[in-house]
Amino acid sequence: MDLTLSHTFLNVHDIDLALAFYRDVLELDVHTDVTMDDFRWVTVSPRSQPDLEIGLMNPYMGPGAPDADAVLTLTAKGSMNGLIFATPDVDADFEKIRAAGAEVLQEPITQPYGVRDCAFRDPSGNMIRLSQSS
């Protein structure tokens, strides 16, 4: 097999708020923003990986609707998996994100396993980490 990851998804409580964060703060490009009846399909992509789409999904839209309250409660608590982005300058990127008002979970530190990283939450509570190789 020769597999390539094309899409991954994050549950968000407010697509517009999430889009502003991922587009304006993390500087991801908007790949798709389409409304179809009551469903909105929004994906963003890192500039260095334009073929990787991160879907910003409101669980009230689509098949997850019956469990949406539970999903968003777990997301807000930070109990769901988030994303890890590689960066060449974790300290500078961290300062920019902190200045934008993101909730800081961990300031940049050098980990014993050889990376310098930090963590914060997006507006829905998803944990986002930045990681810089040593």
Secondary structure, 3 states (H helix, E strand, C coil): CCCCCCEEEEECCCHHHHHHHHHHHCCCEEEEEEEECCEEEEEEECCCCCCCEEEEECCCCCCCHHHHHHHHHHHHHCCCCCEEEECCCHHHHHHHHHHCCCEEEEEEEECCCCEEEEEEECCCCCEEEEEEEC
